[in-house]
Amino acid sequence: MIVPTTTTGIGNMEDDIVKTDLLIIGAGPAGAALACFLASHGLTGIMLSAAPGCAETPRAHITNMAALECLRDVGLDKPCIEKGSGGHHMLHTRFCHSMAGEEYARIYSWGNDPRRHGDYDAASPCKHVDLPQTELEPILTRGAVTGGWTLRFNTTFLNFTRPSPDVIISEVRDDVSKHTYKIQSRFLFGCDGARSQVIRELGIPLIKKPGQGLALNVFIEADLSHLVENRTGNLHWTFTPEKEHPKWGWASVTRMVRPWDQWMLILLPQPGADVKAEDMLATEDEYIARARELIGDESVEIKIKDVSKWWINETVAEYYSDGNIFCLGDAVHRHPPFNGLGSNTCIQDAFNLAWKIAYVMKGKAGPSLLDSYNVERQPVGVDIITRANQGLRDHHHWLKAIGMLEPDLQKRLEILAEFEDKGEKGRKRRADFRKGIDNTKYEFHGLGIEMNQQYRSQAVYQDDEPGLPALPADAVRERLISTYPGMRLPHAWLNTRVPGKQFSTIDLAGKGRFCLLTGPGGDRWKEAASKVAKEVGVDIVSYSIGWKEDYEDVYMEWCRIREVEEDGCVLVRPDRFVAWRSKELISDPEGKLTTVMKRVLSL
């Protein structure tokens, strides 16, 4: 594999073709995570980014349990936790007049509600962290390069041709030297964000719903540590209904970037405002003046680090792959940051795809296994763009109740006065506001939308199941814990007979291998796994969980959630999703397991 290692000093490459099996376009959360996961399978290649380096502004920040479980598989969860801000920094989402001033309401968020602790503890061994993209991307790109990948910044993907199904010729430009050259690869991965050139070149149709307008990100340095002792939280809706406000800065979601001296003001324009009008632009002084109003403390020194704008999209690609070209991340799903689903879904796209690419490249699976990537992940994309946009719409109710949707200042003042009324008018106004705030719980406790993915593809064996399990009535907030094929392996704490450090069921699975879990009386499953692994040429590790077995079900939680008998089994894919299960020991475990593995691997 010919791999020049830098973007400069590579000579005249117009007539050269660089060769690699794997070419990733984009080095953000999707592309860099994919490179890390592929490296864990011993696969390397070239990753290109048009940017000059890793993200300079925080952008995505919530890293949820589902994404951390993926990163845990390759040992990258620890640096993410070390660099991120833990749950105690994310205690509340607040609704307030200013950071220093009056507070109208607050809601527990990201698993911190005392009534939800148990749900989050049962869902995963991981916990949410607030990890700005400026910290996440270096962790991922460093992991990729350490794993053997070549990373070239300042390099733009231009187009591609496909002389044959397994040969893709990409034309790229070194934006430092201005030279164009070609890279030949077997696989091409479009991880190049919301303006994906790979998507455009493929002509993949996008399913678009009307957008919800423009937003401005104003990244500031402002030490607010003296304010947060009684205002702890990483998200603060700040708004001034009793004042006139600039059209470009109607309200702000004031987001912690670093405790407690870096913040992002996500400024939302006045609803209905012409976002292309000249008065939507502001000077640095005007941004600082508005920031000072929203902070509410004249003594705080404010420094603007960056200003950028973005459009609130509700867009998903109709399909994610075309032959040996696969698209993932923001290239295929574009949405606002509500529910914190963006970079997390990018990482999970990559984790789903990486093991399949590795198995096909190593001859452990048939090529049609790759078809399951689109079948499994595109519906997830539909769900997350819908939920993220609904998360924004969910704020409509309290905004209306407190008068923020009323353009006329005098009417806003009348609405605010109603809150002071001790009679029926005031009771209704206050009740409407409470209901509106309560409606935001779907954004800040969306455990279900984060964890309830149900895969249905040829890479999941569901023939022995009577039907799909019903999701909870509140599938956005509630997690369905199940070993049903196509769902993520449930978490339960395990230990050894003489106790050591506890570990999770998910720690037994992953690491590029299939995993079979059984219990007392299931030795024949373990024997079958050993034989079938040799027959189909893949690794299948097997463990027995239970009384004096390989591992102890110390809290007796696994026996409650495994949904199979002690002598049954649960077969788990390398991405820790359940591939198949048997409710009990059967007469021919080896034959059945062979059938299942060949189906799942498209052999």
C-alpha positions, 0 to 999 in steps of 0.5 A: 500500500503506497501511503504518503504521510503528509499533505506537504512535500509530496511532490508532483502527484498529478500523474500518480495514483496512491493505492489503499484499500480504505479511504475515508473522506472526513475526519470528524466524529464519524470518519475518525471513529470509523478509522479507530474501529477499523484499526481495532480489526487491524485495518488501516488506510487513508483519512482525508479532511478538507479542514486544516485540523480538528474542530476549532469550535465546540459544536457537538458536546453531549456524549451519551452511553450508547456512543461511550459503549462503542468507544469502550470497545477500543479503549477510548472511553477513558480519555473521553471521560477524562477530557469531558465534564461529568454528570454533576456539571450537567445537573440541570437545564435552566430557564432564566432571565439571565445567568445571574438573574431570576430563574423561571424553572429548572429541570433535571437532565441527562440522568440526574433526576432522582426518579430516573437514576435507576433507569440510567444505572440499569441501561449501561455501565457508562454515564453521559459526559459533556465532551465538546467536539474540540476535545472529542476529535483529537482523541479520535484522530489520535487513536486512528493515527496511533492505530496506523491510519494516515491522516491528511488535513487540507485535502479536498475530495473532488470526485470519483469514478468506478472502473469496476465494483472493487476499484474506486478512483478518487480525485483529491486536491492538496489545498496547500500545494494546490496539486490534484492527485488520485487515490485508488481504493476498494472502499470509499467512506463519505464522512464529510459532513452536512455538505457532503461531496460524496453524497452529491457525487453519488446522487443519493436523494435526501428526504427533507422536511421544512427547516426550522430556520437559522441559529447563531453560535457565539463562542465566548470566554466569560468566567461565570464560576461565581454564579454556578454554585446555585445554578449548576447545569450545562444548558441554560435557556436565557431570554428577556421577554420584558425587553425589545431584542435584536432579531438575530438574538431573540433568545439563547441556549447558553451552553457550558463548553468548559466549566465555568469559563467557556460558553456557547450562546446558541442565539435563536432569531425572532420567530418569523424573522427574515433571516436573510435580511441585513438586520440579521447581521451584527457587529462584535460589539453588538454580540458582546452587548447581547451576551452581557444582557444574557449573562446579567452581570456587568462585572464579567469580562467577555471575549468572543472566540468565534461566531458561526451560523447554521441552519436547523435541518430535518434531513436524512438520506434515502439510503446510506450505501451504493456498492462499495461506497458507504456514507455515515454521520452528518453526511446522511442525517442532519438535525439540530442538537436537541436530545444530543444525538448528533455525534453519538449517532455518527459514532454508532454508524461507524461501529455498526459498519466497521466489523462488517467491513473487516469481516468481508475484507478478511473473507469471514463473511460474504459481501452481502453482509455489507447490505445490512449497514443501510438496512439497519442504520437508515431507520435509525437516522430517520428516528433521530432527525425526527426526535431532534427536531421534535425536541426543538418543537417541544419548547414551543409550549413554554415559550408561548406560555411566557409570551416569548412567541408574541412579537409585540412588547406590550402584549408580552408585558401583559402576559408576564403580569398574568403570572403575578395574578393570584386568581384563575387567570394567574393559575392558568398561566402558571399551569400552562408554563409548568406543562410546557416545561414538563414537555421538555423532559423528552429532550433531557431524559431521552434514554429510549431514543438513545438506546432502543434501536431494533435492527431487522436485517439478514445479519440478525436471525429472528426466525425463531421469534414469535414477533417483535417485542413492543417498545415502551409506550414512552419509547423516547424516554424509556429503555426496553431492556431485552435480549431479542435479536436485533437489540443491544446486549443488555448490561448487568454487573458481573463478578467472580466467585471470589469478588474482584472488580466488577464488570459488565456483560457488555465487556464480555462481548465485542472486541471484534468477536462473536460472543455466546452467553449461557448458564448452568446446563449450557456446556453443550452451547460452549462446545458448539461455539468452539466447533462452529467457530472453526467451521466458519472461520470466525472467533466465537468466545463463550461464557457461562454466567451463574452459580459457580460458572465462569462468572457470577450474576452477583446482583441476580440481574442477568437472570432477570433480563436474559429472557432465556432459561439457564441452559439457553443461550444468547449470541452477540455480534461484534457490535454487541447487538444480539444476533440470535438466542435460544430459549433453552438447550436444544437437541442439535446446538451445533447444527443450529448455531452453524445455520445461524452463523452462516445466515448472519455472515451471509455465507 
